Amino acid sequence: MRYLSLKISLLLSLCFYSSYGLSEDNAIREQVKARDFYNSDHFMIKAPEAEGSPSASGNAQNIDGIRIGAGDDKTGYETTGYKTNSVAISARHGKKADLIRVLNEPPLGLPKIPIPVDNPMTVEKIDLGKKLFFDRRLSLNDTFSCAMCHIPEQGFSSHELEKAVGFEGRSNRRNAPTIYNTAYLERLFHDARETTLENQIWGPLLSRNEMAMTSMGQVIQKVKDMSDYDGMFEEAFDGKSVDIVNLGKALASYQRILVSGNSPFDKWYYGKETNAISEQAIRGFDLFKGKGQCIACHSVGQKTALFTDMKVHNTGLGFKRTMGKEPEKERMLIAPGTYAYVMKSKKAIVGHAPMPDVGVYEVTQDPDDRWKYRTPSLRNVALTAPYMHDGSMLSLAEVIDLYNQGGVLKNESGYPNVTQSPLITPLGLTENESEDLIAFLKTLNGDNISEVISDAFSTPVGDTTSIN
């Protein structure tokens, strides 16, 4: 009975919207004006270009002829005059690159890539892993691939989604982290629960909110049944066919090779090119290692810099999301890169309660680990918005504001955040200093971004309409 009532209410809503659209004068409908889906008291759209970050699709960049950002410009999406300029994925073209060369010659600023003894790197494994990474058939209904959350032209993350959306539109509770330089990480996922890339792949493959395969055996059998994989595993793994182990090794091999360094910062700091970055960025780096205290967690070494201490920390954000006062209006995604602010009371009628998230505690069951999350690398950070474990911060300026205020030591009722990292204290940064810090962070983009994206574009997506 409850579901029948819900269906009736949704149908009434659709009727309302239909009659609203039909009753408008045609001349008025052609005008570029703000949409009024409900009314401003209950529902308000925020224009994507107002966010001032890569997650706002109108702010896409272009590097060496490759569009960095969303495939469709959402500028003006909140108006009735908006027109899409999206291009079918089949229209993307790229050129295969010699990615394996970084094994012997890691980019400036990065150490030698650690390779597991039981999974030496070969071109055959990388090519096989790349094919699997982009293959939508590895999901339960043949529609979802790894690359649909970790999008190459969006920093192998997703600019347009705060939190990942998986199988059949099911929401996840965390942001899709970048895959760049994961080869160096000692722990994977935001809660640091996994130890190797080889093991990590089974999490998303089997999660009902991601690719939703029901068992390891189902994944293996599905790959065995795909004729275009005939011989590929045997060639990559000395005659062995696909199994649980070498499927993980293949996918890990492709992800491991996605390293990106030789950034303007690297050229300046390690290459001693004095003009590689601006004076503003140099001031920003001084703040990064001094007043801003960023270097305490985002490490920089004498010869290389991973910009992470490989540890987990409570920054205050997770505590705030769980223990803080809920706002009257909640930001909700209504289209890629476009958000609406909806009254919580309205959402509660048809929506689900937020999924709880207490970070590393869920892995260790240690109360001291509440709301702790893994320190991400800052390399390519300007290309990997939105930020933080829940993707709630759309710009670097928002992130700096959180740290500038000293995290969140207590909620509105005075309840203390007892596990917040002692490294996080009020910084007293001025607006100009924050801008300098952002200028520095923008110098961390690697020089091979366009090459890696072009290589990705050369890979088929495993669409069942074109492959039997």
N, C-alpha and C positions, 0 to 999 in steps of 0.2 A: 504493500500500500504506500509505503514511504517513497519507493522508487517511481510509482505511478504518479504521485503528487509532484515529484521532481520533474518528471517528463512533461507534465501538463504545464508547470510553471515555465519550463524552457521553451515550450511551444508558444505560450502566450508572449514570452519575450521576443521570439522570432517574429511573431505576428506584429508586435508593436514596432519592431525595427522595419519590417516590410512596409507597413502602412505609412510609417514616417517617411520612408524614402519615396513611396509612390505619391504621397500628398504634396511633396515639394514641387514648386514651380520649376520647370525645366531650365529656365534662364538662370534662376538662382543656383541650381545644382551645378552649373558650369563655372560658377565663381569660385575663386580660391579663397576659402574661408575655413575657420577652425571647425572641426566636427563637434557635434554635441550629441554624443551617444546616449547620455543619461542626463545629468546636469552637473554643474561644477561643484555642487555640494557633495556629490557622491562619487564622481568619476571625472578625473582630469588627466588629459594626455600631456606629457612633457615632450617637447620636440627633441629629437635625437641630437641635432646640432648644438643644442644648448649645453650638452654635457661636456664638450670640450675634450674629448678623449677618443682614442682609436675605436672604442666600442660604439661611438656614434658614427654610423656608416658614412655620413657625409664627409668625414675627415680622413678617408683612406689616403694612404701614401702611395707613391710610385717609385720603385727602386729598380734601376736598369731595365725599365720597360715592363716590370712585373707589378701588378696592382697588389698592394699590401692592405688587407682589410676585407670587408664584406664584398661579396660579388655584386651587390646591388646598392646603389646610393640611395639612402633613405632621407636625404634632405627634403624637407617639406612634407614628410609622410603624414603629418598631423592635419594636413589640409585636403580639401576635396579635389584640388588640382594636381595631386601627386600622380606621377607616371613612373612605372618601373623601367629600369634599364638592365634587368638581369639577363644573364646569358646562360644557356643550357650547359650543364657540366660536360657534355659531349663536345662542346665548342672549344674547350680548353686544350691547348697544345703546349707541349714542352719538349725538352731535349734531355736525354739520359746523360747523367754526369758521372765522372769517375770519383765517386764519394769515398772509396776505400783508401784513397791516397793519404787521408788524414791519419791513418794508422802509423805510418812512418814519419810523417811530417805534420804533427798537430799544429793548428793555427797558433800564431803568436798570442801569448797570454794564457794558453791552456796546457796542462800537463799531458803526458802520453796517456792514451786511452787504456784503461785497465781491461784486459781481456781474460775471461775465465779459462782456466786450463782445459776444461771439458767442452769448450765451445769456441775454438779458434775461428777467426773471421775469414770468410771467402766471398768472392763476388757472387757465387751461386747462392749462398745463404742470404746475402743482402738482397739480391733480386727476388728471391722467394719470399722473404719477409716483407718486402715492399708490396708485392702482389697481395699477400694476405692482409696487410695493413689497410689497403684500399678496397678490399673485397666485401661488398655488402651482403654477400651470401653467407657470411659467417654469423649472421644474426638469425633469429628464429624464423622470421618471415622474409628473409632475403632483402631487407631494405636498409640495413644499418651497418656501417663499418667503423673501424677505429678512427678513420680520418674524418668522420662526421662530427666528432667532438674535438679532435685534435687536427684542426684545419691548417694545412701548410701555409696558405697565404694570410693566415691570422695568427702567425707565430706558433703553429702547432698547438694552439689553444682555441678559444672561441670568443671573439670580440663581442658578439651580439647576444650572448647568454651569460647571465650572472652565474647560474647553476646549469650543469649539463642536463640536456633533455635527451632521453634515450628511446628505447623500443616503444612504438605506438604513442609517442609523446609523453611518456612517463618522466616525471621530474626526479632529479637527484638532488641531494642536499648540499653538494659541494661543487665548486668551480672546476672546470677541466684544466689541469695544470699543463704548462708547456712541456714538450718532449725534448726540446733543445738541451743538449748537455746532460741528459739523464744518465749517460754512460758513467759519469763521475759520482753519482749519488750513492751513498751507502744505505739509504732508506728511501722507499718509494711510497707514494700516496701522501695526502696531506697529513694523515695520522701516523705516518712512518711505519705502517704495519707490514710492509713487504721488504725483502732484502735483495732480490735480484730481478732483473728485467725478464729473465726466463720464466720465473714463477709469477711475476706480476700480471702477465697477459690473461691469466685465467679469471682474475677478478672481474673485469668488464665483460668477458665472454659469457660468464655464467650469471651475472647479476640480472635480476628480472627488470630492473629499471634501466639497464644499458643494452646489451645485445641479446640477453634473455634466452640463450641456449640452455637446455635443461640438464645437460650432463657433459662431462669430458668426452664420453664415448660418442655422444651425438655429434659433437664437433668433429671428431676424428672421422666418423663415418661419412659425414657430409662432405668433407674435403676429399675423401676417397672416391666419392661418387661424382666428383667434378672432373670431367675429361681433360680440361685445360691444365690440370695439375699433374697429369700423367707423366711420370719420369722425373719431375722436378725435385721431389724429396730424395729420390734415389740418387740423383746427380749431386745434390748438395750434401748428402749424408752417407756416402760410401755404400750405396746400394740399399739403404734402409728406407722403408716406406714411412708414410706419415704415422706418428704416434704422439702420445702426450708430451714426451720429452723433446723430440725434434721440432714439433710445432712451436713450442715455446722458444727453442733456440733460434729458429728462423725469424720469428717476429722480433726477438731481442736483438738479432744481428742488424736489422734495419734501423731500429731505434738507437742502437749504440753508435751508429755511424753518423747520427745527426748532431754533430758538434759544430759550434759556431763561435769563433773568436776573431783575432786580428781586427778588433774594433778600433775606432779612432782613439779610445782611451789606451788600448794596448800599444798602439803605435807611438803614442805620446809617453806613456809610463815605462813600458818595457823596450820599445824601439827607439826611444829618445828623439822622436821627431817633434821638435818644439812647436811647430805650427799645426799639429794634428787636431788639436781641440782649441776652443775659444778661451779667452781670458775668463769669461763667465763660468765656463765648465771647470776651469782650474780652481776658481774660487769655490765652486760646488764640491770639488773633491776635497779641498781643505776642510770644508764643513763636514763632509762625509766621514772623514777620519778624526775630526776634532769635535766641535760643538754639537754636531748632529748625532754623534756616537753610533752611527750606522755600522761602522767597521767592526763593532763589538760582536755582531752576529753575521754580517756579510763580509767575510774575511778576504783580505788581499795579501798575497805572499810576495816574497822578494823576486821570484821568477815567474810565478803564475798566480792567477786569481780565479777562484770559482765563485766568489761572492756569496758563500754560504758556510756556516760553521758545522753543518751536518747535524745540528741539534734540534730539539723541539722547545718551543717557548709559548707561554701565555702572554699575548700582547694586550689583552683586555677586550678585544673585539668579540671573541667567542662568548666570554662572560656577559658582555652587554647584550648579545643576541638572545641569550638564554635567560638572564636574570634582570635585564633592564625593562623599563616600562614600555609596553607596546604602544606604538603611535596609533592615532585614530585612523590614519590612512596608510595603506601598505602599497609599496611600489610593486606592480605586477607587469610581467612581460606580456604584451598583446600582439607583438610582431617582432621579428628579429631586429634588435637594436632599438626598439621603441617600447616605452613603458607608460603605464597609466597608474594613477594614484587612486586607489579604490578604498572606500570605507571598510574597515575591518568587519563591521557588523553586516555589511552586504556580502562580503566574501564568505563569511561564516555560514551563510544560508546554503551555499552550493559547493564551497571549497573544502579542502582538507586542512586539518591543523598542521602547522609546520613540523617537519621531521626533527626530532631532538638531535643535538650534536654537542658532545662534550669532548671531542678531540681524542687525544692519545689515551685518555682514561678508558675508552671503549676497548682498547687493545691490551692495556696493562692491568686494568681494574685498580690502579693505584690512585687514591684521591688527590695526591699531589700532581697528577697529570691532567687534571680537569682543564679543558679549554686550551691545552697546548697543541701546537701544530708545527710541522716541519718548516725550518727556515728555507725558503726558496732561493735559488740563485737569482741574481739581478741581471745576468746577461740577457740582452734582447728585451729588457723589461718594458721599453717603450713600445714594443710590438705585441705585448701579451696581455693587454687589458681585457676584462676587468680584473681587479686585484683582490688579494686575501683569499682565505680558504673557501669563503662563501661567495666570492665575486661581487661583494656588495659595494666596492669602491671602484668607481668608473674612471678615475683619474689618479695620476701620481700625486697631485696636489691633495686629494682626500687622504691618501695614505700618510703623507707627511704631516697633515693636520692631526691625525690620530696619535702619532708618536710625539708631535710637538706638545700636545696636551698631557703627555705622560701616560698614555693608555687609558684604562678605565679601572680605577682603584676601588670604586664602590658604585652601587646602583643608586637610583633615585631615593630609595628607602634607607640608604646608609649601609646596606649589606655589603661587607668587604669582599673584594676579589683577592683572596689570600694566596692564590697560586700565580699571580702576575709576576713576570720576570723582574728581578731587581735591577736588571740592566735598563729597563724602560722607566725613564723619569722625565719630567717636564724639561723641554729644551730651550725655550725662549727664542726660537727662530723668528726673525722678522719676515715680512712678506717678500722682500728682496732676496733674503737668504734662502727662502724656500724655492724661489725661482732659480737661483743659482744651483741649488741642489738638483732640481729637475733638469737643468741644462747639462749637468754632469751625467745624470742617469741616461740621458739620451745619447751619450757617447759610447754606450755599451753594446750597440748593435753590431753583430758580426758582419764581415765583409762578403760572406757567401750566401746570404739570404736568398737572393734572386736565383742563384744556381740550384739551391736545394729545392726551392719551389718549382722551378722549371723541371727538374728531375721528377718531382712528384706528379706534375701534370702529364708526364710521359707515360704514366701508369694507368691501365684500365681500372675502372671502378667495380668490376664484377657485377655489372647490371644484368639481371636475368633476362632482360629483353633482348640483349645482344650476344649473350654467351649461353650455350646449352650446358 
